Amino acid sequence: MTVKEIFETMDYGPAPESAADALAWLVDQGARFGHFINGEFTSPADGFDSKNPANGETLATLSQASQDDVDAAVAAARKAQGKWAALGGAGRARYIYAIARLMQKHARLFAVLETLDNGKPIRESRDIDVPLAQRHFYYHAGMAQLMESELPDREALGVCGQIIPWNFPLLMLAWKVAPAIAMGNTVVLKPAEYTSLTALLFADICRQAGLPKGVVNIVTGDGAVGEMIVNADVDKIAFTGSTAVGRKIREATAGSGKALTLELGGKSPYIVFDDADIDSAIEGLVDAIWFNQGQVCCAGSRLLVQEGIADRFHDKLRARMDKLRVGNPLDKCIDVGAIVDPVQLNTISEMVAANTAGKVHQARVDMPEGGCFYPPTLVEGLAPSDALMQEEIFGPVLVSTTFRTPGEAVELANNTRYGLAATVWTENVNLALDIAPKLVAGVVWVNATNLFDAAAGFGGTRESGFGREGGWEGLSAYTKPKTKTKPLEKLIGFAGEGAPVDAVDRTAKLYIGGKQARPDGGYSKAVYGKSGALLGHVGLGNRKDVRNAVEAAAGAKSWSKTTGHLRAQILYYIGENLSARAAEFADRIDAMTGKKSGADEVEASIQRLFTAAAWADKYDGQAHGVPIRGVALAMKEAVGVIGAVCADEAPLLGLVSVMAPAMAMGNRVVLAASEAYPLAATDFYQVLDTSDVPAGVVNILTGSHAELAAPMASHLNLDAVWSFSSTDLSAEIEKASAGNLKRTWVNNATAMDWSTDQTRRFLEAGTEVKNIWIPYGE
């Protein structure tokens, strides 16, 4: 093609990237790989082929890990962990920095190998994936350096099992490995079966950096290997992948005491308002859905466009789609590469073929012969309930509908079980900043899309999982408080047959929606003092009482929209009113527990209320310094409705320590009072009645913890469940929570020191971090 012809046709000439060095590296390894365990590659074993999805050619043969391989990797990681943590943050930082530098030196090798193995365009591997992976190691080298000074009360978890997907093989590795080893953990990582080659190249980089043996271990294989890691003797599981598999991992780890973070699927909305720069919004949409062939968990796969511009927008979008270039991923002029594997290609094809709604447009582009390619596709005019609007396709398929008002846009955007990311496109900054906090998503991009950085945490809500990757908030997933724990034994209240201490019969009710309520089952139980005297009766709550309490809490959602200042005033008021009745509460606690610590517990409860009030308008987010002309605002938002099974041993303090920080952050709570000593909680709701607490913000149930915890954990309208009961309910709660992947905090039958103020831990557990990316400038 001559220059004259190029100017006349405006066609792109081919710009192929050479694969010679990457193929040579594979040949140097014998094109057969074992696992990377204890700093060395094992001998290759029977396994499977890794193929180039663009042409079907075999790149290398990988080993299928056995149980013995996984056990050896975990043992190596366990042996290395103590010394690695003891090396100190500064010592670890040197190794992590060396890894980052070596990744830079071999950047093009990583990029080409990633494209060969995954099928994504070389421009994306070269300009996005590899630089971001390097950035994560540089960033977390700094985090390691700062750990002792900035996180003095935190320590490593231990051995981390990590399972990553095939869509961003190297980048997902960096997201997982860098923070883990920075904080003093060691890792056993399983890359995806389809795309393991850059993980094995990374293992070679670890050797070149002199990383101590056993700190990073990599085993390859199919999903069965991931299952072995989940069930292995590790202290944490970090998983990125499908929601279905994430749910199984939550069930498998229930009651094990293993920390867990899940970064799962999404069906992210891309909202375009009628004042948006349409051409810019369309270019952003190209990146949102056809980046990496749409194989992105946070892909902007649901287009919501305002009615007034919908026809013009779709016309321009179809024209832009027809200009996309699909072909050899190693060609630098290609926009859309190959789908990762024939299995995934078949899944995409079947989902689109099964759809009978709306209007389908597939880009009029030249498609390569052979290979796993699928044309960019638009399905417009769908209803919110249509399958393609609700289910993650994980391919280059965009679905679209329209809206009229900003309020309707928010409703449509949130009409999904996912909550990973969202994009808002408008020239009105006031509108953008009004909409962004209302979207149920862990990340919101304004007039941009698919922006990532190690300084800004990434992760979701709802069935998109829990936990964050990156930033200060991401480190909590790889550390734990430096506290000593002791076993917690089941605590049972006193029995007795004595006469009532009060002449007038006392039957305390439940507290639901700001009112005293009789238990649905109509049963009560007696509460006795140490001498056997009858102190009163409390209702035995059941699943219907849980239902009613959750409904009341859901109806009080305006509490989350109030200011921290207002919430602080109410918490101070509760503290004042409790103080006025301190002697009465102290006597009640002493009578139930048979101890003389009631006065101290009441005073500590008052202080917890005041501390939570103090934090209500001060537990701020951050403005992350990300490498764009803009800012990523890390906003701390309420989790929502939290169910909590309160401590038995601290009948008032245990309840207040949970309730106050949750309220301070704008949450509503359903509290199961101390099963052994419940009367302090039923006295306490009288304090709430006189403290201007809105109805439904605090709900208190009494009765069997085992019977109340089960319906809480399985209730789909509860966003989190915590348990500090002396009855070990950890396994039941975590397993049942898999239904909607709600957040959990359980004690695994270990005691918490309620005399120590741990308000900060409760504030962290009671908030979600939403990162809102706001570019600025012309």
C-alpha positions in Angstrom: 0.0 0.0 0.0 1.4 3.4 -1.0 1.2 6.6 1.1 -1.3 8.0 -1.4 -3.5 4.9 -1.0 -3.3 5.1 2.7 -4.6 8.7 2.7 -7.4 7.9 0.3 -8.7 4.8 2.2 -7.6 5.8 5.7 -6.9 2.1 6.2 -4.3 1.0 8.8 -1.4 -0.9 7.5 -0.3 -4.0 9.6 2.1 -3.3 12.4 3.0 -6.8 13.7 4.9 -7.3 17.0 7.5 -10.0 16.8 6.9 -13.0 19.0 10.4 -14.3 18.5 11.8 -13.5 22.0 8.7 -14.9 23.8 8.8 -18.1 21.7 12.5 -18.4 22.3 11.9 -18.1 26.1 9.4 -20.9 25.9 11.8 -23.0 23.9 14.6 -22.3 26.4 12.4 -23.8 29.1 11.8 -26.8 26.9 8.2 -25.7 26.2 7.3 -27.8 29.3 6.8 -26.4 32.8 6.6 -27.9 36.2 5.5 -25.9 39.3 7.4 -23.2 41.1 7.8 -24.5 44.7 10.3 -23.4 47.3 12.2 -21.3 44.9 12.7 -23.9 42.2 10.8 -25.3 39.2 9.8 -28.9 39.6 10.2 -31.5 36.9 7.4 -31.3 34.3 4.6 -33.8 34.8 1.5 -34.9 32.9 -0.7 -32.0 32.3 -2.3 -29.9 29.6 -1.5 -27.6 26.7 -1.5 -23.8 26.8 -2.7 -22.6 23.4 -2.7 -19.3 21.5 -6.5 -18.5 21.1 -5.8 -16.5 18.0 -4.7 -19.5 16.0 -5.0 -22.6 18.1 -1.2 -23.3 18.2 0.2 -24.9 21.3 2.6 -22.7 23.2 3.7 -25.0 26.0 2.7 -28.0 28.1 1.9 -27.3 31.7 1.8 -29.7 34.7 -1.5 -30.5 36.4 -0.8 -30.1 40.1 -1.5 -33.1 42.4 -2.4 -33.0 46.1 1.2 -33.7 46.9 2.3 -30.7 44.8 -0.1 -28.4 46.6 0.9 -29.8 50.0 4.6 -29.2 49.2 3.9 -25.6 48.1 1.9 -24.9 51.3 4.6 -26.4 53.4 7.3 -24.3 51.7 5.3 -21.2 52.2 4.7 -22.1 55.9 8.3 -22.7 56.5 9.4 -19.4 54.9 6.7 -17.2 56.4 8.2 -16.6 59.8 11.6 -15.5 58.5 10.0 -13.4 55.8 7.9 -11.5 58.3 10.8 -11.2 60.7 12.9 -9.6 57.9 11.0 -6.4 58.5 9.2 -4.0 56.1 12.4 -2.4 54.9 14.0 -5.7 54.1 11.0 -7.0 52.2 10.8 -3.7 50.3 14.2 -4.3 48.8 13.1 -7.6 47.2 9.7 -6.2 46.0 11.5 -3.2 44.5 13.9 -5.6 42.7 11.0 -7.5 41.3 9.4 -4.3 40.0 12.7 -3.3 38.3 13.1 -6.7 36.7 9.5 -6.6 35.4 10.4 -3.3 33.8 13.5 -4.7 32.2 11.5 -7.6 30.7 8.4 -5.6 30.0 8.1 -6.4 26.3 8.7 -10.1 27.0 5.8 -10.1 29.5 3.5 -8.2 27.1 4.1 -10.4 24.1 3.8 -13.6 26.2 0.5 -12.3 27.7 -0.9 -11.6 24.3 0.1 -15.0 22.9 -1.4 -16.8 25.9 -4.5 -14.7 26.4 -5.4 -13.3 23.0 -5.7 -9.6 24.1 -4.3 -7.0 21.7 -0.6 -6.3 22.2 -1.4 -2.6 22.7 -3.4 -3.4 25.8 -0.8 -5.8 27.2 2.0 -3.4 26.5 0.4 -0.1 27.6 -2.0 -1.2 30.4 -1.5 -4.7 31.9 2.3 -4.8 32.2 2.8 -1.2 33.4 0.0 -1.6 36.0 1.5 -4.8 37.3 4.9 -3.0 37.7 3.1 -0.2 39.4 1.6 -2.5 42.0 5.0 -3.9 43.0 6.5 -0.4 43.2 3.6 0.8 45.3 3.7 -2.1 47.7 7.4 -1.9 48.1 6.6 1.5 49.6 3.9 -0.1 51.7 6.3 -2.6 53.1 8.8 0.2 53.9 6.1 2.0 55.8 4.4 -0.9 57.6 6.2 -0.6 61.0 5.5 3.1 61.3 2.0 3.4 59.7 0.6 0.0 60.7 2.2 -0.7 64.1 -0.7 -2.6 65.4 -1.0 -5.0 62.4 0.8 -8.1 61.4 0.8 -10.7 58.6 -1.9 -13.3 58.4 0.5 -16.1 57.4 0.2 -18.2 54.3 -2.2 -16.9 51.6 -3.8 -19.1 49.0 -4.5 -17.1 45.8 -6.6 -18.1 42.8 -6.7 -15.8 39.8 -8.6 -15.7 36.5 -7.6 -15.7 32.9 -8.7 -12.3 31.7 -5.8 -10.3 33.3 -3.2 -13.0 34.2 -0.2 -10.9 35.1 -2.2 -8.0 36.5 -4.3 -10.2 38.8 -1.1 -11.8 40.0 0.3 -8.4 40.9 -2.9 -7.4 42.7 -2.7 -10.5 44.8 1.1 -11.2 45.4 2.4 -7.6 45.9 0.3 -6.6 49.0 0.5 -10.1 50.5 4.3 -10.3 50.5 4.7 -6.7 51.4 2.9 -7.3 54.7 5.0 -10.3 55.5 2.8 -13.1 54.2 3.9 -15.9 51.9 1.8 -17.1 49.0 0.7 -20.2 47.0 -0.8 -18.9 43.8 -2.8 -20.8 41.1 -3.0 -19.0 37.8 -5.9 -19.8 35.4 -5.6 -23.0 33.5 -5.9 -21.1 30.1 -3.3 -18.5 30.9 -0.4 -19.6 33.2 2.6 -18.6 31.2 3.2 -15.1 32.5 2.9 -16.4 36.1 5.7 -18.8 35.3 7.8 -16.0 33.8 7.1 -14.1 37.0 8.4 -17.1 39.0 11.6 -16.8 36.9 11.8 -13.1 37.9 11.5 -14.0 41.5 14.5 -16.3 41.2 16.4 -13.5 39.4 15.5 -11.1 42.2 16.9 -13.5 44.8 13.5 -13.7 46.6 13.9 -16.1 49.6 12.7 -19.6 48.8 9.1 -20.4 49.7 7.9 -16.8 49.7 6.2 -17.2 46.3 5.0 -20.6 45.1 3.0 -21.2 41.9 1.1 -24.3 41.0 -0.7 -24.8 37.7 -3.8 -26.8 36.8 -7.6 -26.8 36.5 -10.2 -25.9 39.1 -9.5 -29.0 41.1 -6.2 -27.4 42.1 -7.9 -24.3 43.2 -10.2 -26.5 45.4 -7.1 -28.1 46.9 -5.7 -24.7 47.8 -9.0 -23.6 49.4 -9.0 -26.7 51.6 -5.3 -26.5 52.4 -3.7 -25.4 55.6 -3.6 -21.7 54.6 -4.6 -18.6 56.6 -6.3 -16.7 53.8 -8.0 -17.3 50.5 -8.0 -14.5 47.9 -10.1 -15.3 44.8 -10.9 -13.5 41.7 -13.4 -15.1 39.3 -17.0 -15.9 38.8 -19.7 -15.3 41.4 -20.8 -19.0 41.3 -17.3 -20.2 42.2 -17.0 -17.5 44.8 -20.1 -18.7 46.5 -18.7 -22.2 46.6 -15.5 -21.0 48.2 -17.5 -19.1 50.8 -19.3 -22.3 51.7 -16.1 -24.4 51.7 -14.2 -22.0 54.0 -17.1 -21.5 56.4 -16.0 -22.0 60.0 -12.4 -22.7 59.1 -11.2 -19.3 60.5 -9.5 -18.5 57.1 -9.7 -14.9 56.0 -11.4 -14.5 52.7 -11.6 -11.9 50.0 -13.7 -12.3 46.8 -13.6 -10.2 43.7 -16.3 -11.6 41.5 -18.6 -10.8 38.6 -20.3 -7.7 37.5 -22.9 -6.2 35.2 -21.7 -2.6 35.4 -23.9 0.3 34.1 -22.6 2.9 31.7 -24.9 5.9 32.2 -24.9 8.6 29.6 -26.9 11.8 30.3 -28.3 14.1 27.6 -25.7 16.8 28.3 -22.8 14.5 27.7 -20.1 14.9 25.1 -21.5 12.1 22.9 -18.3 11.5 20.9 -16.2 11.3 24.0 -18.8 9.0 25.7 -18.7 6.7 22.7 -15.0 6.5 22.8 -15.2 5.8 26.5 -17.8 3.1 25.8 -15.4 1.4 23.3 -12.9 1.1 26.2 -15.6 0.1 28.6 -17.0 -3.0 26.7 -14.5 -3.9 23.9 -11.4 -3.6 26.0 -10.0 -7.1 26.4 -12.8 -8.4 24.2 -15.3 -7.5 27.0 -13.7 -10.2 29.2 -13.6 -7.7 32.1 -15.4 -8.1 35.4 -16.1 -4.4 35.6 -16.9 -4.0 31.8 -19.5 -1.3 31.1 -21.7 -3.9 29.6 -25.1 -2.2 30.4 -25.6 1.0 28.4 -28.2 3.3 30.0 -28.7 6.4 27.7 -31.1 9.2 28.3 -34.1 9.1 25.9 -33.5 12.5 24.4 -30.2 11.5 22.8 -30.8 7.8 22.5 -31.3 7.5 18.8 -28.4 9.8 17.9 -26.2 8.0 20.4 -27.0 4.6 19.0 -26.5 5.7 15.4 -23.1 7.0 16.2 -22.2 4.0 18.3 -23.1 1.6 15.5 -21.0 3.6 13.1 -18.1 3.5 15.5 -18.5 -0.3 16.0 -18.2 -0.8 12.3 -14.8 0.9 12.3 -13.3 -1.4 15.0 -10.5 -3.7 13.9 -10.7 -7.4 14.8 -7.7 -9.6 14.1 -4.3 -10.9 15.1 -3.7 -9.7 18.6 0.0 -9.2 17.9 -0.8 -6.5 15.3 -0.5 -3.1 17.0 -3.4 -1.8 14.8 -5.9 -4.2 16.2 -8.7 -3.0 18.6 -10.3 -6.4 19.4 -8.4 -9.6 19.8 -9.3 -13.2 20.4 -11.6 -14.8 23.0 -9.5 -16.7 25.5 -10.7 -20.2 24.6 -13.3 -22.1 22.5 -15.3 -22.9 25.6 -15.7 -19.2 26.4 -16.5 -18.4 22.8 -19.2 -21.0 22.8 -20.7 -19.6 26.0 -20.9 -16.1 24.5 -22.4 -17.3 21.3 -25.1 -19.4 23.1 -26.1 -16.5 25.4 -26.6 -14.1 22.4 -28.4 -16.7 20.3 -30.8 -17.5 23.1 -31.9 -13.9 23.4 -35.1 -13.0 21.5 -35.6 -9.5 22.8 -34.4 -6.1 21.4 -32.5 -5.4 18.2 -29.0 -7.0 17.6 -26.3 -5.2 15.7 -23.0 -7.0 15.1 -20.1 -4.8 13.8 -19.7 -5.0 10.0 -16.0 -5.8 10.2 -13.7 -8.3 8.6 -13.4 -11.3 10.8 -10.3 -13.5 10.9 -10.5 -17.1 9.6 -10.0 -19.6 12.4 -9.2 -18.7 16.0 -11.5 -17.7 18.8 -13.0 -14.4 17.5 -16.4 -12.9 18.1 -17.6 -9.6 16.5 -18.4 -6.5 18.7 -22.1 -6.8 19.3 -24.8 -4.4 20.5 -28.3 -5.5 21.7 -30.5 -2.4 22.2 -34.0 -1.9 23.4 -33.9 -4.5 26.2 -36.1 -4.5 29.3 -34.4 -4.4 32.7 -35.6 -8.0 33.4 -34.2 -9.5 30.2 -31.6 -12.1 30.8 -28.8 -10.3 28.9 -29.5 -7.2 31.1 -29.0 -9.3 34.3 -26.4 -12.0 33.5 -22.7 -11.4 33.0 -21.8 -12.4 29.4 -18.1 -11.8 29.7 -17.6 -11.1 26.1 -17.7 -8.2 23.5 -21.5 -7.8 23.9 -23.1 -4.5 24.9 -26.7 -4.4 26.0 -28.7 -1.2 26.1 -31.8 0.5 27.4 -33.0 4.1 28.0 -34.1 6.2 30.9 -35.8 9.6 31.3 -34.8 11.1 34.6 -31.7 10.9 36.8 -33.7 9.0 39.5 -34.8 6.4 36.9 -31.1 6.0 35.8 -30.1 5.2 39.4 -32.9 2.7 39.7 -32.0 0.9 36.5 -28.3 1.0 37.4 -28.9 -0.6 40.7 -31.3 -3.2 39.4 -28.9 -6.1 39.5 -27.5 -8.4 42.0 -24.0 -7.2 41.3 -22.2 -4.0 42.5 -18.7 -3.8 41.1 -18.3 -0.7 39.0 -20.3 2.1 37.2 -19.6 4.9 34.8 -21.4 8.3 34.7 -21.0 10.5 31.7 -22.2 14.1 31.9 -20.8 17.7 31.6 -22.7 18.7 34.7 -20.3 18.1 37.7 -23.2 18.6 40.1 -25.2 15.9 38.5 -22.2 13.5 38.4 -21.5 14.0 42.1 -25.2 13.6 42.9 -25.5 10.3 41.1 -22.1 8.7 42.0 -22.9 8.2 45.7 -26.3 6.7 44.9 -24.9 3.9 42.7 -24.4 0.5 44.4 -20.8 0.0 43.2 -17.3 -0.2 44.7 -15.9 2.0 41.9 -17.5 4.8 40.0 -15.8 6.6 37.0 -16.9 10.0 36.0 -16.4 10.9 32.3 -13.9 8.0 32.1 -13.9 4.2 32.4 -11.6 1.3 33.4 -9.2 3.5 35.3 -7.1 1.5 37.8 -4.1 2.2 40.1 -2.4 0.5 43.0 -3.2 3.6 45.2 -7.0 3.3 44.7 -8.7 0.2 46.0 -10.8 -1.9 43.6 -13.6 -4.2 44.6 -17.3 -4.6 44.9 -20.4 -5.0 46.9 -23.4 -7.4 46.8 -22.6 -10.5 44.7 -19.6 -8.8 43.2 -17.8 -9.9 46.4 -16.1 -8.2 49.3 -12.7 -6.8 50.1 -10.5 -4.4 48.2 -7.4 -4.8 46.0 -4.9 -1.9 46.3 -4.6 1.2 48.4 -4.5 1.5 52.2 -7.9 -0.2 52.4 -6.5 -3.3 50.5 -3.9 -3.9 53.1 -6.4 -4.9 55.8 -7.1 -8.0 53.8 -3.5 -9.2 54.3 -3.0 -8.2 57.9 -4.6 -8.8 61.3 -4.5 -7.0 64.6 -1.7 -7.9 67.0 -3.9 -9.4 69.6 -3.8 -12.6 71.6 -6.9 -14.7 71.6 -8.3 -17.3 74.0 -11.0 -19.8 73.6 -14.5 -18.7 74.5 -16.7 -21.2 76.3 -20.5 -21.4 76.1 -22.0 -19.1 78.7 -25.3 -20.1 80.3 -27.4 -17.9 82.6 -28.3 -18.9 86.1 -31.2 -21.3 86.8 -33.5 -20.9 89.7 -36.9 -21.3 91.3 -36.9 -18.3 93.5 -39.6 -15.6 93.8 -39.6 -12.6 91.6 -37.5 -9.7 92.8 -40.2 -7.3 91.6 -43.7 -7.5 93.0 -45.1 -6.6 89.6 -44.5 -9.3 86.9 -42.0 -8.2 84.3 -42.0 -9.6 80.8 -39.6 -7.6 78.5 -40.6 -7.4 74.8 -38.6 -7.3 71.7 -37.8 -3.9 70.2 -38.7 -3.6 66.5 -39.2 -0.5 64.4 -39.0 1.8 67.4 -41.8 -0.1 69.3 -41.9 -2.9 71.9 -43.2 -6.0 70.2 -44.3 -9.4 71.5 -42.4 -12.3 70.0 -44.2 -13.9 67.1 -43.9 -17.4 68.6 -45.6 -16.3 71.9 -42.9 -17.9 74.0 -40.8 -16.4 76.8 -38.0 -17.6 79.1 -37.2 -16.8 82.7 -34.0 -14.9 83.6 -32.6 -15.7 87.1 -30.0 -14.1 89.3 -27.1 -15.9 91.0 -29.3 -16.6 94.1 -32.0 -18.2 92.0 -34.4 -15.2 92.3 -36.5 -14.5 89.2 -35.4 -11.2 87.6 -37.9 -11.3 84.8 -38.9 -12.9 81.5 -37.8 -12.1 77.9 -39.4 -13.1 74.7 -38.0 -15.9 72.5 -37.5 -14.4 69.0 -37.8 -16.5 65.9 -37.3 -16.2 62.2 -40.4 -14.1 61.7 -39.2 -11.6 64.3 -35.9 -11.5 62.4 -37.9 -10.8 59.2 -39.9 -8.0 60.9 -36.7 -6.4 62.3 -35.0 -6.5 59.0 -38.0 -4.9 57.3 -38.0 -2.2 59.9 -34.3 -1.6 59.4 -34.7 -1.5 55.6 -37.4 1.1 56.1 -35.0 3.4 58.0 -32.6 3.9 55.1 -32.8 7.7 55.5 -30.5 7.2 58.5 -27.7 6.5 56.0 -28.3 9.8 54.3 -28.1 11.9 57.5 -25.0 13.8 58.3 -22.3 12.5 60.6 -22.9 15.6 62.8 -26.5 14.6 63.3 -25.7 11.0 64.1 -23.0 12.1 66.6 -25.6 14.2 68.4 -27.9 11.3 68.8 -25.1 9.0 70.0 -24.1 11.6 72.6 -27.7 11.9 73.7 -27.9 8.1 74.2 -24.8 8.3 76.3 -26.2 11.1 78.4 -29.4 9.2 79.0 -27.6 6.0 79.9 -25.4 8.0 82.3 -28.5 9.3 84.1 -29.6 5.6 84.7 -26.1 4.3 85.3 -26.7 2.9 88.8 -29.9 1.1 87.7 -28.1 -0.6 84.8 -25.1 -1.5 87.0 -27.4 -3.2 89.5 -29.2 -5.1 86.7 -25.9 -6.4 85.3 -24.6 -7.4 88.7 -27.9 -9.2 89.4 -27.7 -11.2 86.2 -24.0 -12.0 86.2 -23.5 -12.5 89.9 -20.4 -10.2 89.7 -19.6 -6.7 90.9 -18.4 -5.3 87.6 -21.7 -3.7 86.5 -20.6 -0.1 87.2 -17.4 -0.5 85.2 -19.4 -2.0 82.3 -21.9 0.8 82.3 -19.1 3.5 82.4 -17.3 1.7 79.5 -20.5 1.6 77.5 -21.0 5.4 78.0 -17.4 5.9 76.8 -18.0 3.7 73.7 -21.1 5.8 72.8 -19.1 9.0 73.2 -16.2 7.6 71.2 -18.5 6.5 68.3 -20.1 9.9 68.4 -16.7 11.5 68.2 -15.8 9.4 65.1 -19.2 9.9 63.4 -18.1 13.0 61.5 -14.3 12.3 61.5 -13.9 8.8 60.0 -13.1 10.3 56.7 -12.2 8.9 53.3 -9.1 9.9 51.3 -8.2 11.6 48.1 -5.8 9.1 46.4 -2.9 10.4 44.4 -3.5 8.4 41.2 -1.3 9.0 38.1 -4.0 10.9 36.0 -5.0 14.5 35.8 -7.7 14.0 38.4 -8.4 12.4 41.7 -9.8 9.2 43.1 -12.0 9.9 46.1 -12.2 7.0 48.5 -15.6 7.6 50.1 -16.6 5.6 53.2 -20.2 4.5 53.0 -22.4 2.5 55.3 -22.6 -1.2 54.7 -26.4 -1.0 55.1 -28.4 -3.3 57.4 -26.1 -5.2 59.8 -27.3 -8.2 61.9 -25.2 -8.8 65.0 -25.3 -11.6 67.6 -24.0 -9.8 70.7 -21.5 -11.0 73.3 -23.0 -13.1 76.1 -20.3 -12.1 78.7 -20.8 -8.3 78.4 -24.5 -7.9 78.2 -24.5 -4.1 77.8 -21.0 -3.3 76.7 -21.0 -6.0 74.0 -24.3 -4.6 72.6 -23.2 -0.9 72.7 -19.7 -1.7 71.2 -21.4 -3.2 68.2 -24.3 -0.8 67.9 -22.6 2.6 68.4 -19.9 2.4 65.6 -22.4 0.9 63.2 -24.9 3.7 63.8 -22.1 6.3 63.6 -21.4 5.2 60.0 -25.1 5.3 59.0 -25.9 1.6 59.3 -29.1 0.2 60.7 -28.8 -2.8 63.1 -30.7 -5.9 64.1 -29.2 -7.0 67.4 -29.6 -10.3 69.1 -29.0 -9.5 72.8 -26.9 -11.6 75.2 -28.6 -14.9 75.4 -27.4 -15.5 79.0 -28.0 -12.0 80.4 -30.6 -10.3 78.1 -32.3 -7.9 80.5 -29.7 -5.2 80.1 -30.6 -5.0 76.4 -34.3 -4.8 77.1 -33.7 -2.0 79.6 -31.5 -0.3 77.1 -34.3 0.2 74.5 -36.0 2.4 77.0 -32.9 4.7 76.7 -33.2 4.6 72.9 -36.9 5.6 73.1 -35.8 8.8 74.9 -32.8 9.6 72.7 -34.4 10.6 69.4 -33.3 7.4 67.7 -35.4 7.1 64.5 -37.6 4.1 64.3 -36.0 1.1 62.7 -32.4 2.2 63.2 -31.9 -0.1 66.2 -33.9 -3.3 66.6 -33.3 -5.7 69.5 -34.2 -9.3 69.7 -33.9 -11.7 72.6 -33.8 -15.5 72.6 -31.6 -18.3 71.4 -28.6 -17.2 69.4 -28.6 -20.3 67.4 -32.2 -19.8 66.3 -31.7 -16.1 65.5 -28.4 -16.4 63.7 -29.5 -18.8 61.1 -32.3 -16.6 59.6 -30.1 -13.6 59.9 -27.3 -15.2 57.9 -29.6 -16.4 55.2 -31.7 -13.2 54.9 -31.1 -11.6 51.5 -31.9 -8.1 52.8 -29.2 -8.1 55.4 -25.9 -6.8 54.1 -23.7 -8.1 56.9 -23.8 -10.5 59.9 -21.5 -10.3 62.9 -21.3 -12.8 65.7 -19.6 -12.5 69.1 -21.7 -15.1 70.8 -20.3 -17.7 73.2 -22.2 -20.2 71.1 -19.9 -20.9 68.2 -22.0 -20.0 65.2 -19.2 -19.2 62.8 -19.6 -22.0 60.4 -23.4 -21.7 60.1 -23.2 -18.0 59.6 -20.5 -18.0 57.0 -22.0 -20.9 55.1 -25.5 -19.3 55.0 -24.1 -15.9 54.1 -23.1 -17.3 50.7 -26.7 -16.8 49.5 -26.1 -13.1 48.8 -22.4 -13.1 49.7 -23.0 -10.7 52.6 -20.1 -9.6 54.7 -19.4 -11.6 57.9 -17.4 -11.1 61.0 -17.4 -14.1 63.3 -15.4 -14.9 66.4 -14.6 -18.6 65.7 -15.2 -19.4 69.4 -12.5 -17.0 70.6 -13.1 -14.3 73.2 -12.9 -10.6 72.5 -11.5 -8.2 75.1 -14.5 -5.9 75.5 -12.6 -3.9 78.1 -10.3 -2.6 75.2 -11.8 0.0 73.0 -11.8 -1.4 69.5 -14.1 1.2 67.9 -11.8 1.6 64.9 -12.2 -2.1 64.0 -16.0 -1.7 64.1 -15.9 1.5 62.1 -13.9 -0.4 59.4 -16.2 -3.3 59.4 -19.2 -1.0 59.2 -18.1 0.8 56.1 -17.6 0.1 52.4 -15.0 2.1 50.5 -16.3 3.5 47.2 -13.6 5.0 44.9 -15.0 7.8 42.7 -12.6 8.7 39.9 -13.0 12.4 38.8 -10.8 13.7 36.0 -10.4 17.4 35.8 -9.1 20.0 33.3 -9.9 20.7 29.7 
